Every structure is written in C-alpha cells, then in structure tokens.
C-alpha cells in the first residue's frame, strides 16, 4: 500500500457490462488482488459492476444473490485491506430498482452508498427510481464525491461537493447502448468530459466494454484518471477489460474553480451557502436516497 503523505493510489477497473453475477464477483476478487499487489489504496469498479447492466438478466436475478455478492466482495476488500467502490442494481424492498454505488472500507464494511440521480435510457427509466442526495464522504481522510454515468452530464452534482471540500470525483459508468449510438457519441464529442477544468479536482472514471448477449448493444470503454488540470494520468482502451492506476497528489486538487464560483457574483453567495448546507446535511444520511 502507498505510504506517501497526501498521496492516494487509485485503480480503475474496466469490465464487461453483461456477464453473470458469479463471473463478476470472481473478477472483482482478481482485480482487487492485482490492485493490492500494485500498492493501490482504492479500487473503482464500473456502474452495476456486480449485477451487470443487462436488465433482462437483472430482472431474473434474486435480490438475495446480489446481497451475497456484495458481502463476498466486501470480505475480499477486508482480506486485502483496500477501499473498493462497486456497483449494483437493487430493489431494496421497493418495486423499482436503485442504481447504487457502494463504498467499502478496508474493514469490509459498506460505509457509504449513493443512488444514481439522473437515470438514462428507456429500460433504466422504466425499472429504476432516482436517488435524492449528492455524495460527500471521506476515503482515507480525503473528502470525495461520487456520481454514476449520466450524472456526469449534470455538473452541479460534483461542483457542489467540490465547493464543500471534495478533492476526488469517482465516476463509475456503463456507456452501453446501440452500436450506432456509441459511435455517434464518440464522433460528436459526447464522451465523458473531465471535471477538472471546471472544478480543479481529480476525476476517476471506470467504464464498461463488450457487447450485449444479443449483439445489438456495446460499450466503448475509455476509462480514465484525470489530473485537476484535465490532463490524463492513465487511460484505458475501447475494447478490453483492463485496470489503470495512478497516484494522486491531493495537494494538486485546489478546488479553485469551484471556489471562485462561490465568491462571484456576490448576489449568489448566500444561495450557494444554503445549497451547501443542504448537501452536507443530506449527504450524512446513511440511506442512498
């Protein structure tokens, strides 16, 4: 494990988005073991990394199996003394699913959960319900925030946490859709944009790869770890499962651009303060909602 002061080593894992839960759990174990051997402190997995993002499969998967999978990965994290951020789709006693990110501590406890706010795609909007809080939590003492995939199109979800002190944005994603749509998004520049140039914080993305079971959808990878300037510290390819790793010197995350928005124009200052108070209060709620 990294021992440098004010430095965290982050690994982002790029996985296939339409595999069975047993295979996903095994891959979480393997990548956690690899990240530990590389000296990483935190491992970020993609959106719905445990269940996958294939709704036909998810609808047929018992909720108990998802809970057991999360518990098993939490035990791996504890055995390796690592933070892990993993994803799942769970009903949590309701008719519709929550798209969840779970922050697991080195003791194997789920210490924070966030539910995706901005739902994407016809099936997700049909089967899921949105979350109702903005993420703000600490990892190894470092204030962090978290969004899921489409949330990245809504910068208030990470700019407000940056104003409140967050230095790292964790961004699990599953950019899966019709093959033509994935190609068009890339050509049109609609791939994930780094948060650094508008906040001056680190931005870590773990995306998915691979085709759907029927071969009609795909995901084009492109996971990255970006410096607060927006420059790449590590990037993944478009087609293969892989892990990327970078060391983040936290002193570089000054949050200067987010902070400047709080200062000017002056008439907005009291409104920012009101929003930040609400963000902090709601972020403390253990419920992902």
ChimeraX attribute file (.defattr): number of C-alpha atoms within 10 A of each C-alpha:
attribute: neighborCount
match mode: 1-to-1
recipient: residues
	/A:1	16
	/A:2	14
	/A:3	10
	/A:4	10
	/A:5	8
	/A:6	13
	/A:7	15
	/A:8	22
	/A:9	20
	/A:10	23
	/A:11	31
	/A:12	31
	/A:13	28
	/A:14	32
	/A:15	27
	/A:16	25
	/A:17	28
	/A:18	25
	/A:19	20
	/A:20	15
	/A:21	19
	/A:22	13
	/A:23	11
	/A:24	21
	/A:25	19
	/A:26	15
	/A:27	17
	/A:28	23
	/A:29	18
	/A:30	13
	/A:31	19
	/A:32	28
	/A:33	17
	/A:34	14
	/A:35	25
	/A:36	20
	/A:37	11
	/A:38	14
	/A:39	18
	/A:40	22
	/A:41	23
	/A:42	27
	/A:43	27
	/A:44	27
	/A:45	29
	/A:46	32
	/A:47	32
	/A:48	25
	/A:49	34
	/A:50	28
	/A:51	28
	/A:52	24
	/A:53	26
	/A:54	18
	/A:55	15
	/A:56	11
	/A:57	15
	/A:58	20
	/A:59	13
	/A:60	8
	/A:61	14
	/A:62	10
	/A:63	16
	/A:64	10
	/A:65	13
	/A:66	19
	/A:67	13
	/A:68	12
	/A:69	20
	/A:70	21
	/A:71	16
	/A:72	17
	/A:73	23
	/A:74	27
	/A:75	18
	/A:76	22
	/A:77	27
	/A:78	18
	/A:79	14
	/A:80	19
	/A:81	18
	/A:82	25
	/A:83	26
	/A:84	28
	/A:85	27
	/A:86	24
	/A:87	28
	/A:88	24
	/A:89	26
	/A:90	23
	/A:91	14
	/A:92	10
	/A:93	8
	/A:94	10
	/A:95	11
	/A:96	17
	/A:97	22
	/A:98	25
	/A:99	26
	/A:100	25
	/A:101	30
	/A:102	21
	/A:103	26
	/A:104	27
	/A:105	21
	/A:106	21
	/A:107	17
	/A:108	22
	/A:109	16
	/A:110	18
	/A:111	14
	/A:112	21
	/A:113	22
	/A:114	27
	/A:115	27
	/A:116	26
	/A:117	23
	/A:118	19
	/A:119	20
	/A:120	15
	/A:121	10
	/A:122	8
	/A:123	12
	/A:124	18
	/A:125	14
	/A:126	12
	/A:127	16
	/A:128	20
	/A:129	21
	/A:130	19
	/A:131	18
	/A:132	16
	/A:133	22
	/A:134	26
	/A:135	26
	/A:136	25
	/A:137	20
	/A:138	15
	/A:139	18
	/A:140	13
	/A:141	8
	/A:142	16
	/A:143	17
	/A:144	23
	/A:145	28
	/A:146	28
	/A:147	28
	/A:148	26
	/A:149	22
	/A:150	19
	/A:151	20
	/A:152	20
	/A:153	13
	/A:154	12
	/A:155	13
	/A:156	12
	/A:157	20
	/A:158	29
	/A:159	25
	/A:160	24
	/A:161	28
	/A:162	27
	/A:163	21
	/A:164	21
	/A:165	21
	/A:166	26
	/A:167	28
	/A:168	30
	/A:169	27
	/A:170	24
	/A:171	30
	/A:172	32
	/A:173	27
	/A:174	26
	/A:175	25
	/A:176	25
	/A:177	17
	/A:178	15
	/A:179	15
	/A:180	11
	/A:181	15
	/A:182	18
	/A:183	16
	/A:184	13
	/A:185	13
	/A:186	12
	/A:187	10
	/A:188	8
	/A:189	9
	/A:190	12
	/A:191	15
	/A:192	20
	/A:193	13
	/A:194	25
	/A:195	23
	/A:196	25
	/A:197	18
	/A:198	18
	/A:199	30
	/A:200	25
	/A:201	33
	/A:202	30
	/A:203	25
	/A:204	28
	/A:205	31
	/A:206	31
	/A:207	33
	/A:208	35
	/A:209	26
	/A:210	21
	/A:211	21
	/A:212	19
	/A:213	13
	/A:214	6
	/A:215	10
	/A:216	11
	/A:217	16
	/A:218	26
	/A:219	24
	/A:220	23
	/A:221	27
	/A:222	20
	/A:223	28
	/A:224	29
	/A:225	29
	/A:226	25
	/A:227	27
	/A:228	26
	/A:229	18
	/A:230	19
	/A:231	14
	/A:232	14
	/A:233	16
	/A:234	18
	/A:235	20
	/A:236	22
	/A:237	15
	/A:238	16
	/A:239	18
	/A:240	16
	/A:241	16
	/A:242	17
	/A:243	22
	/A:244	20
	/A:245	23
	/A:246	20
	/A:247	19
	/A:248	21
	/A:249	15
	/A:250	18
	/A:251	10
	/A:252	15
	/A:253	21
	/A:254	18
	/A:255	25
	/A:256	17
	/A:257	17
	/A:258	23
	/A:259	18
	/A:260	12
	/A:261	17
	/A:262	18
	/A:263	12
	/A:264	10
	/A:265	9
	/A:266	10
	/A:267	10
	/A:268	12
	/A:269	13
	/A:270	11
	/A:271	12
	/A:272	16
	/A:273	14
	/A:274	10
	/A:275	12
	/A:276	16
	/A:277	13
	/A:278	13
	/A:279	19
	/A:280	18
	/A:281	13
	/A:282	18
	/A:283	23
	/A:284	15
	/A:285	12
	/A:286	11
	/A:287	14
	/A:288	23
	/A:289	19
